[in-house]
Amino acid sequence: MKIVYLVNFYVDQGKGLGMVTGQKVKALRQLGNEVVFISSPYISPYLRVLYGLILDFKAAWVVVSSKPEVIISRGFLGFVSMFFAKLVGTKSVREVHAYGLEEVKLLKYGWFRGGLLRFLASFSHFLDVKADVRIFNHPDLMEFYKSEGFSGANDFYVYNGFDGSKESSLTKADSRKKYGLSDEFKYLIFTGSATRWHGIEYLVDLQKELIDRGVHVKVVCGGGDISNFDPDGVCLNITPLDSSECADLIKAADLCLLPVRSNRVSPGSPLKLYDYIVNRKFIAAQDGVRGYCDEVQLYNIGVCVNFEDSKAAADSILNFIDSGALEFEFPNVSASWNDRMAEWVCGLNKVVG
């Protein structure tokens, strides 16, 4: 399949969104697809908004000149290229990872930046609705779009995945030495970002409960400064860490943590779940939340926990540790980016015939 893939951000193989997108493109190509990838250079966020128009016209030219089966875009880019795609019979596809109009309301910015983000979120949503196909990263998000009349019959969802090359080379002992962690403790490690929707406050309450019980179990957060959630410093916070350092920290874990706060239409597909998987660590995931608990149960790689109740969470985690489950060999998990992109191609083939 010939694909044009258009994004408005810089693709850095060592950081976040850009790194993950690069992994997707690599996987699509490894599966035999011809991918023309168009992305922003490393410039300021405000310049990226203006530069995006150039990228959109560039994508439109590629679409008109080569007539690919699909053009995939994300964010506020795609208006021009989607228009020309319809003229030449190319299917327009949107990656939808969140209901942006909702998420902007959760972010606290000044009037200028906040207003710009609201405009871009509205425009992105307009493009999402106008596309031929939407690929969601979570079933809850797809169901919301369908309930609001924003979705179509050809839409589908695919969770995030992992890049097998991103596993840390450290042993547990090496990792604990690197970060000064004692073998006297069991370590529960979270390396997701320190944001309000990741439920950091649940981890603080969990650590307080573990302290009250007098057990040698320590919660460690490595996804950024958590002082706003943990002013007393009851959790161990190791920050700042880049993606490779987070992988090294994961290797020190006895069990990795995956809480989430239910304050959005979709909890998202947590990349950290797959960072834990690629580093072969068992996981305590938020109970009853798709994209979290269902993945852990599907692959038999941990325990589902109600992080909103610190006593119940402590019971579940300590029982899991005491059961000896951590001594079992970590299973092979079919959730690599190659696996996920194969699902993309299968869904898109149904559309392009």
Secondary structure as the mmCIF struct_conf table of DSSP 4:
data_model
#
loop_
_struct_conf.conf_type_id
_struct_conf.id
_struct_conf.beg_label_comp_id
_struct_conf.beg_label_asym_id
_struct_conf.beg_label_seq_id
_struct_conf.end_label_comp_id
_struct_conf.end_label_asym_id
_struct_conf.end_label_seq_id
STRN STRN1 LYS A 2 LEU A 6
BEND BEND1 ASN A 8 PHE A 9
TURN_TY1_P TURN_TY1_P1 GLN A 13 GLY A 14
BEND BEND2 LYS A 15 LYS A 15
HELX_RH_AL_P HELX_RH_AL_P1 GLY A 16 GLN A 30
TURN_TY1_P TURN_TY1_P2 LEU A 31 GLY A 32
STRN STRN2 GLU A 34 ILE A 38
BEND BEND3 TYR A 42 TYR A 42
HELX_RH_AL_P HELX_RH_AL_P2 PRO A 45 SER A 66
BEND BEND4 GLU A 69 GLU A 69
STRN STRN3 VAL A 70 SER A 73
TURN_TY1_P TURN_TY1_P3 GLY A 75 PHE A 76
HELX_RH_AL_P HELX_RH_AL_P3 PHE A 79 VAL A 88
TURN_TY1_P TURN_TY1_P4 GLY A 89 GLY A 89
HELX_LH_PP_P HELX_LH_PP_P1 THR A 90 THR A 90
STRN STRN4 LYS A 91 VAL A 96
BEND BEND5 ALA A 98 ALA A 98
HELX_RH_AL_P HELX_RH_AL_P4 GLY A 100 LEU A 106
BEND BEND6 LEU A 107 LEU A 107
HELX_RH_AL_P HELX_RH_AL_P5 TRP A 111 LYS A 130
BEND BEND7 ALA A 131 ASP A 132
STRN STRN5 VAL A 133 PHE A 136
BEND BEND8 ASN A 137 ASN A 137
HELX_RH_AL_P HELX_RH_AL_P6 PRO A 139 SER A 147
TURN_TY1_P TURN_TY1_P5 GLU A 148 GLY A 149
TURN_TY1_P TURN_TY1_P6 ALA A 153 ASN A 154
STRN STRN6 PHE A 156 TYR A 157
STRN STRN7 PHE A 162 PHE A 162
HELX_RH_3T_P HELX_RH_3T_P1 GLY A 164 LYS A 166
HELX_RH_AL_P HELX_RH_AL_P7 LYS A 172 TYR A 179
TURN_TY1_P TURN_TY1_P7 GLY A 180 GLY A 180
TURN_TY1_P TURN_TY1_P8 ASP A 183 GLU A 184
BEND BEND9 PHE A 185 PHE A 185
STRN STRN8 LYS A 186 PHE A 190
BEND BEND10 GLY A 192 GLY A 192
HELX_RH_3T_P HELX_RH_3T_P2 ARG A 196 HIS A 198
TURN_TY1_P TURN_TY1_P9 GLY A 199 GLY A 199
HELX_RH_AL_P HELX_RH_AL_P8 ILE A 200 ARG A 213
TURN_TY1_P TURN_TY1_P10 GLY A 214 GLY A 214
STRN STRN9 VAL A 217 CYS A 221
BEND BEND11 GLY A 223 GLY A 224
TURN_TY1_P TURN_TY1_P11 SER A 227 PHE A 229
TURN_TY1_P TURN_TY1_P12 PRO A 231 ASP A 232
BEND BEND12 CYS A 235 CYS A 235
STRN STRN10 LEU A 236 ASN A 237
HELX_RH_AL_P HELX_RH_AL_P9 SER A 243 ILE A 250
TURN_TY1_P TURN_TY1_P13 LYS A 251 ALA A 252
BEND BEND13 ASP A 254 ASP A 254
STRN STRN11 LEU A 255 LEU A 258
BEND BEND14 ARG A 264 VAL A 265
HELX_RH_AL_P HELX_RH_AL_P10 LEU A 271 VAL A 278
TURN_TY1_P TURN_TY1_P14 ASN A 279 ARG A 280
STRN STRN12 ILE A 283 GLN A 286
TURN_TY1_P TURN_TY1_P15 ASP A 287 GLY A 288
TURN_TY1_P TURN_TY1_P16 ARG A 290 TYR A 292
HELX_RH_AL_P HELX_RH_AL_P11 CYS A 293 TYR A 299
TURN_TY1_P TURN_TY1_P17 ASN A 300 ASN A 300
STRN STRN13 GLY A 302 VAL A 305
TURN_TY1_P TURN_TY1_P18 PHE A 307 GLU A 308
BEND BEND15 ASP A 309 ASP A 309
HELX_RH_AL_P HELX_RH_AL_P12 SER A 310 ASP A 322
TURN_TY1_P TURN_TY1_P19 SER A 323 GLY A 324
HELX_RH_3T_P HELX_RH_3T_P3 ALA A 325 GLU A 327
BEND BEND16 PHE A 328 PHE A 328
HELX_LH_PP_P HELX_LH_PP_P2 GLU A 329 ASN A 332
STRN STRN14 SER A 336 SER A 336
HELX_RH_AL_P HELX_RH_AL_P13 TRP A 337 VAL A 352
#
